[in-house]
């Protein structure tokens, strides 16, 4: 496995959108979260995010194949948020996401914390994030009767302090 990140630009919005729909469609069908699901987002929404000065989008590659994408949102005081991250289904379960998190922590080595959220009912997602050192913040958000988001944070040492 040879995982790498490639900074995405406006020309990649269609590719990101198509993969995002494929990656999130099983969750949309399962939880019926039509208002919040990335599978329901428009390509225009992705373009708007790519254009945000505080956002970095990356294509996730395994060897030369594009297998997913990740968005990093730069918050205040070296705090970063991942929203969303996804791997297309045929490449899930291969350890790619774990490598992506490692690469992101190297790229943003100034980070004092990372935040993300995921579907509480998806035990595999929760397990992955907890394995990577993320802790539940205690905050949750009910989306509908089938689905609740759970919020995570990974605090890092401030090496400049």
C-alpha positions as CSV (number, residue, x, y, z in Angstrom):
1,X,0.0,0.0,0.0
2,X,1.3,3.4,-0.9
3,X,-1.1,6.1,0.4
4,X,-0.6,9.8,-0.4
5,X,-2.5,13.0,-0.3
6,X,-2.8,15.4,-3.3
7,X,-4.1,18.9,-2.8
8,X,-7.4,19.3,-4.6
9,X,-8.5,22.3,-6.6
10,X,-11.6,23.4,-8.3
11,X,-10.9,21.0,-11.2
12,X,-11.3,18.1,-8.8
13,X,-14.8,19.1,-7.5
14,X,-16.6,16.7,-9.8
15,X,-14.4,13.8,-8.9
16,X,-14.8,14.5,-5.2
17,X,-18.5,14.8,-5.6
18,X,-18.9,11.5,-7.4
19,X,-16.8,9.6,-4.9
20,X,-18.6,11.3,-2.0
21,X,-22.0,10.2,-3.3
22,X,-20.7,6.6,-3.7
23,X,-19.0,6.5,-0.3
24,X,-21.9,8.0,1.7
25,X,-24.9,6.5,-0.2
26,X,-25.1,3.3,2.0
27,X,-25.3,5.5,5.1
28,X,-27.9,7.7,3.5
29,X,-30.0,4.7,2.6
30,X,-29.6,3.2,6.1
31,X,-30.2,6.4,8.2
32,X,-32.4,8.5,5.8
33,X,-30.5,11.6,6.8
34,X,-31.4,13.6,3.7
35,X,-30.6,17.0,5.2
36,X,-27.1,16.2,6.5
37,X,-25.7,13.4,4.3
38,X,-22.7,14.2,2.2
39,X,-24.3,11.8,-0.4
40,X,-27.0,14.5,-0.9
41,X,-24.6,17.5,-1.3
42,X,-24.3,19.3,-4.5
43,X,-21.1,19.7,-6.5
44,X,-21.6,23.5,-6.0
45,X,-21.4,23.0,-2.2
46,X,-18.0,21.2,-2.7
47,X,-16.8,24.0,-5.0
48,X,-17.8,26.6,-2.3
49,X,-15.8,24.6,0.3
50,X,-12.7,24.3,-1.9
51,X,-12.8,28.1,-2.4
52,X,-12.9,28.7,1.4
53,X,-9.6,30.3,2.6
54,X,-9.7,28.2,5.8
55,X,-10.2,24.8,4.0
56,X,-7.8,22.4,2.4
57,X,-9.2,19.5,0.4
58,X,-7.0,16.5,-0.5
59,X,-7.5,13.6,-2.9
60,X,-6.5,10.4,-1.2
61,X,-4.5,8.1,-3.5
62,X,-3.4,4.5,-3.0
63,X,-0.6,4.0,-5.5
64,X,-1.9,6.2,-8.3
65,X,-5.6,5.4,-7.8
66,X,-7.8,8.1,-6.3
67,X,-9.7,6.3,-3.6
68,X,-11.2,9.1,-1.5
69,X,-10.9,12.6,-0.2
70,X,-10.5,14.5,3.0
71,X,-11.3,18.1,4.0
72,X,-9.3,19.9,6.7
73,X,-10.9,23.0,8.2
74,X,-8.4,25.3,9.9
75,X,-9.9,26.7,13.1
76,X,-8.4,29.2,15.6
77,X,-5.3,28.5,17.7
78,X,-3.9,25.6,15.6
79,X,-7.1,23.5,16.0
80,X,-8.2,21.6,12.9
81,X,-11.4,19.8,12.0
82,X,-11.8,16.9,9.5
83,X,-15.1,17.1,7.7
84,X,-15.6,14.9,5.7
85,X,-13.2,12.1,5.2
86,X,-14.2,9.2,3.0
87,X,-12.8,6.2,1.1
88,X,-14.8,4.6,-1.7
89,X,-16.3,1.3,-0.7
90,X,-14.1,-1.0,-2.7
91,X,-11.0,0.4,-0.9
92,X,-12.4,0.5,2.6
93,X,-11.1,-1.8,5.3
94,X,-7.5,-1.7,4.0
95,X,-6.0,0.7,6.5
96,X,-6.0,3.6,4.1
97,X,-7.8,6.0,6.5
98,X,-5.3,5.2,9.3
99,X,-2.5,6.3,6.9
100,X,-4.4,9.4,5.9
101,X,-4.6,10.5,9.5
102,X,-0.9,9.9,10.0
103,X,-0.1,12.0,6.9
104,X,-2.4,14.8,8.0
105,X,-0.7,14.9,11.4
106,X,2.6,15.3,9.6
107,X,1.3,17.9,7.2
108,X,-0.2,19.9,10.1
109,X,2.5,19.4,12.6
110,X,1.6,22.6,14.4
111,X,-1.9,21.3,15.4
112,X,-2.8,21.4,19.0
113,X,-6.0,19.5,18.4
114,X,-8.0,17.7,15.8
115,X,-11.8,17.4,15.8
116,X,-14.3,15.3,13.9
117,X,-17.7,13.8,14.2
118,X,-19.2,10.5,13.0
119,X,-22.4,8.4,13.2
120,X,-22.6,7.0,16.7
121,X,-24.4,3.9,15.3
122,X,-21.5,3.0,13.1
123,X,-19.3,1.1,15.6
124,X,-16.5,0.6,13.1
125,X,-16.1,4.3,12.5
126,X,-16.1,5.0,16.3
127,X,-13.5,2.2,16.8
128,X,-11.2,3.6,14.1
129,X,-11.2,7.1,15.6
130,X,-10.7,5.8,19.1
131,X,-7.9,3.6,17.9
132,X,-6.2,6.7,16.4
133,X,-6.3,8.5,19.8
134,X,-9.6,10.5,19.4
135,X,-11.7,10.7,22.5
136,X,-15.5,11.4,22.7
137,X,-16.1,14.9,23.8
138,X,-19.5,14.0,25.4
139,X,-21.3,16.1,22.8
140,X,-23.9,14.4,20.5
141,X,-26.4,15.6,18.1
142,X,-29.5,13.6,17.1
143,X,-30.1,13.9,13.4
144,X,-33.3,11.8,13.4
145,X,-34.7,8.8,15.2
146,X,-32.2,6.4,13.5
147,X,-29.0,8.4,13.6
148,X,-27.0,10.5,16.2
149,X,-23.7,12.2,15.5
150,X,-21.0,11.8,18.1
151,X,-18.1,14.3,18.4
152,X,-14.5,13.5,18.9
153,X,-11.3,15.4,19.7
154,X,-7.6,14.4,19.7
155,X,-5.5,16.8,21.8
156,X,-1.8,17.0,20.9
157,X,1.1,18.6,22.8
158,X,1.9,22.1,21.8
159,X,5.6,21.7,20.9
160,X,6.1,25.5,20.8
161,X,5.1,25.9,24.5
